[in-house]
Amino acid sequence: MKNKLIDMGMHGSDSNSGHISGHGIEADFSWDGKSDLKITITDKPAFISCGTIIGNIHDIVHECHGI
């Protein structure tokens, strides 16, 4: 999943928790290494809807066989 985020232009922590950013979006995340991934969007451009961000996150998780 981290490689997919990098391909999308996001960058951040290599650990299982930290901060990621890219395209004006800022987020904090934590992952238990198994199945619990928590993402908190801390900032985003006004022209990007929350629904778009949630949809993109869902797509990434699905592509990585997480759902």
GINORDA-V902073 format. One record per pair of residues at least 12 apart in sequence whose ideal C-beta (glycine too) atoms are under 7 Angstrom apart, sorted by the first residue. I is the first residue (numbers start at 0). J is the second residue. Records with the same first field share a line. If there is no record, write none. Layout:
BEGIN
I = J + J
END
This chain:
BEGIN
0 = 59 + 60 + 63
3 = 59 + 62 + 63
4 = 19 + 59
8 = 21 + 22
9 = 21
15 = 29 + 30 + 32
16 = 28 + 29 + 30
23 = 43 + 44
24 = 40 + 43 + 47 + 52
25 = 41 + 42
26 = 38 + 39 + 40 + 41
27 = 39 + 41
38 = 56
40 = 52
END
